[in-house]
Amino acid sequence: MLITSPASAKDLPMSDSPRDEAEEVPLNPALKSTTETVYDTRNVTPPPFETASAREGEGEGWPIIWLVVTVICVVLALYFIL
């Protein structure tokens, strides 16, 4: 049943009103997801592995620092609990 004017909606029973029909409208149009469909194929970028700036041996001291901090925290917790 196709309803084209508001006047014809008056003649329908309440159960057949046009408000009951599901619409394809999101609740909040601002949150509608979009997909990027245009890609720039003129610029070629290097793989992320080639642009990484980490050096060998960098950051190897952090496990020792975390071990010392953890031991100090455990000792302080035992001191305050007991």
Backbone as CSV, one residue per row, in Angstrom:
resi,resn,N_x,N_y,N_z,CA_x,CA_y,CA_z,C_x,C_y,C_z
1,MET,0.850,-1.157,0.000,0.000,0.000,0.000,0.901,1.228,0.000
2,LEU,0.745,2.096,-0.981,1.562,3.297,-1.123,0.735,4.507,-0.747
3,ILE,1.222,5.283,0.189,0.524,6.477,0.646,1.249,7.681,0.075
4,THR,0.529,8.520,-0.651,1.192,9.629,-1.332,0.857,10.989,-0.745
5,SER,-0.216,11.089,0.009,-0.565,12.399,0.559,-1.024,12.248,1.992
6,PRO,-0.875,13.311,2.804,-1.326,13.239,4.190,-2.823,13.037,4.325
7,ALA,-3.598,13.464,3.356,-5.046,13.308,3.432,-5.431,11.827,3.430
8,SER,-4.693,11.005,2.672,-5.044,9.591,2.630,-4.639,8.885,3.914
9,ALA,-3.717,9.445,4.681,-3.314,8.839,5.945,-4.424,8.943,6.978
10,LYS,-5.294,9.932,6.853,-6.409,10.077,7.795,-7.396,8.926,7.662
11,ASP,-7.502,8.385,6.481,-8.472,7.333,6.233,-7.982,5.964,6.709
12,LEU,-6.720,5.841,7.052,-6.177,4.552,7.465,-6.419,4.318,8.952
13,PRO,-6.564,3.075,9.341,-6.613,2.786,10.777,-5.250,3.098,11.401
14,MET,-5.216,3.236,12.718,-3.983,3.619,13.396,-2.869,2.605,13.197
15,SER,-3.223,1.342,13.045,-2.195,0.323,12.886,-1.508,0.393,11.523
16,ASP,-2.103,1.051,10.545,-1.531,1.152,9.205,-0.962,2.537,8.920
17,SER,-0.645,3.298,9.932,-0.163,4.664,9.693,1.231,4.619,9.070
18,PRO,1.598,5.627,8.312,2.896,5.639,7.650,4.063,5.748,8.638
19,ARG,3.830,6.146,9.883,4.906,6.252,10.864,5.442,4.880,11.256
20,ASP,4.655,3.828,11.059,5.077,2.493,11.441,6.053,1.887,10.437
21,GLU,6.183,2.489,9.277,7.064,1.941,8.257,8.516,2.246,8.613
22,ALA,9.372,1.259,8.456,10.800,1.449,8.751,11.441,2.274,7.654
23,GLU,12.273,3.196,8.064,12.987,4.031,7.100,14.472,3.726,7.199
24,GLU,15.182,3.977,6.159,16.619,3.743,6.111,17.377,4.995,6.546
25,VAL,16.971,5.606,7.630,17.598,6.822,8.126,18.255,6.511,9.460
26,PRO,19.546,6.868,9.632,20.186,6.623,10.927,19.619,7.548,11.992
27,LEU,19.738,7.141,13.259,19.227,7.965,14.344,19.962,9.291,14.422
28,ASN,21.258,9.277,14.221,22.057,10.497,14.250,22.838,10.575,12.938
29,PRO,22.407,11.408,11.998,23.083,11.460,10.696,24.541,11.883,10.804
30,ALA,24.922,12.606,11.871,26.310,13.029,12.031,27.227,11.842,12.282
31,LEU,26.705,10.721,12.774,27.510,9.545,13.065,27.492,8.525,11.929
32,LYS,26.977,8.906,10.794,26.894,7.998,9.663,28.309,7.643,9.190
33,SER,28.586,6.363,9.051,29.929,5.943,8.645,30.113,6.171,7.146
34,THR,31.308,6.590,6.800,31.638,6.807,5.398,32.892,6.019,5.067
35,THR,33.058,5.720,3.800,34.225,4.990,3.338,34.934,5.829,2.285
36,GLU,36.243,5.967,2.460,37.037,6.706,1.480,37.148,5.856,0.219
37,THR,36.752,6.417,-0.900,36.768,5.642,-2.140,37.781,6.165,-3.141
38,VAL,38.448,7.283,-2.842,39.417,7.852,-3.764,40.797,7.716,-3.135
39,TYR,41.712,7.106,-3.848,43.056,6.900,-3.354,44.049,7.612,-4.264
40,ASP,45.056,8.233,-3.665,46.086,8.908,-4.436,47.116,7.877,-4.865
41,THR,47.122,7.536,-6.134,48.040,6.510,-6.631,49.303,7.108,-7.222
42,ARG,49.422,8.439,-7.214,50.623,9.065,-7.773,51.780,9.057,-6.781
43,ASN,51.498,9.141,-5.477,52.548,9.165,-4.466,52.776,7.761,-3.922
44,VAL,54.024,7.306,-4.008,54.392,5.997,-3.476,55.170,6.241,-2.192
45,THR,54.726,5.641,-1.102,55.394,5.819,0.184,56.151,4.542,0.535
46,PRO,57.277,4.695,1.239,58.049,3.496,1.617,57.338,2.723,2.712
47,PRO,57.653,1.438,2.843,57.049,0.641,3.916,57.463,1.196,5.284
48,PRO,56.631,1.034,6.293,56.955,1.560,7.619,58.261,1.011,8.188
49,PHE,58.609,-0.217,7.855,59.841,-0.807,8.382,61.072,-0.019,7.942
50,GLU,61.038,0.511,6.715,62.175,1.256,6.191,62.299,2.645,6.813
51,THR,61.231,3.171,7.382,61.269,4.520,7.952,61.416,4.508,9.465
52,ALA,61.562,3.337,10.086,61.705,3.259,11.542,63.049,3.849,11.957
53,SER,63.062,4.542,13.102,64.281,5.214,13.531,64.915,4.560,14.758
54,ALA,64.524,3.378,15.146,65.088,2.717,16.320,66.485,2.200,15.990
55,ARG,67.368,2.337,16.975,68.742,1.846,16.810,68.939,0.599,17.649
56,GLU,69.944,-0.190,17.318,70.218,-1.420,18.054,70.664,-1.077,19.476
57,GLY,70.107,-1.775,20.440,70.447,-1.548,21.834,69.613,-0.467,22.497
58,GLU,68.797,0.232,21.740,67.968,1.302,22.303,66.831,0.705,23.118
59,GLY,66.695,1.132,24.382,65.611,0.685,25.226,65.869,-0.609,25.965
60,GLU,67.096,-1.119,25.930,67.382,-2.385,26.609,67.456,-2.231,28.122
61,GLY,67.572,-1.019,28.647,67.668,-0.811,30.084,66.331,-0.772,30.797
62,TRP,65.245,-0.642,30.060,63.922,-0.519,30.689,63.503,-1.733,31.510
63,PRO,63.754,-2.951,31.105,63.366,-4.089,31.968,64.032,-4.029,33.346
64,ILE,65.278,-3.597,33.404,65.969,-3.496,34.698,65.330,-2.408,35.553
65,ILE,64.999,-1.281,34.936,64.348,-0.180,35.671,63.005,-0.644,36.225
66,TRP,62.207,-1.350,35.400,60.901,-1.839,35.876,61.063,-2.875,36.985
67,LEU,62.097,-3.681,36.927,62.341,-4.668,37.974,62.657,-3.965,39.297
68,VAL,63.509,-2.941,39.267,63.861,-2.197,40.480,62.631,-1.501,41.050
69,VAL,61.838,-0.853,40.205,60.634,-0.152,40.667,59.648,-1.149,41.267
70,THR,59.469,-2.315,40.657,58.548,-3.323,41.165,59.004,-3.841,42.528
71,VAL,60.293,-4.101,42.671,60.814,-4.591,43.958,60.604,-3.536,45.040
72,ILE,60.879,-2.272,44.734,60.669,-1.192,45.717,59.196,-1.100,46.111
73,CYS,58.296,-1.191,45.149,56.853,-1.114,45.438,56.397,-2.296,46.296
74,VAL,56.891,-3.485,46.019,56.520,-4.661,46.812,57.036,-4.515,48.240
75,VAL,58.272,-4.049,48.392,58.832,-3.852,49.725,58.026,-2.812,50.496
76,LEU,57.677,-1.698,49.858,56.859,-0.666,50.514,55.469,-1.203,50.875
77,ALA,54.873,-1.984,49.991,53.546,-2.541,50.281,53.608,-3.484,51.474
78,LEU,54.610,-4.331,51.533,54.763,-5.244,52.679,55.007,-4.458,53.961
79,TYR,55.788,-3.397,53.894,56.077,-2.566,55.073,54.783,-1.924,55.618
80,PHE,53.959,-1.377,54.691,52.733,-0.701,55.130,51.656,-1.680,55.575
81,ILE,51.619,-2.882,55.009,50.607,-3.860,55.388,50.953,-4.510,56.734
82,LEU,52.209,-4.836,56.919,52.600,-5.554,58.144,52.976,-4.595,59.186
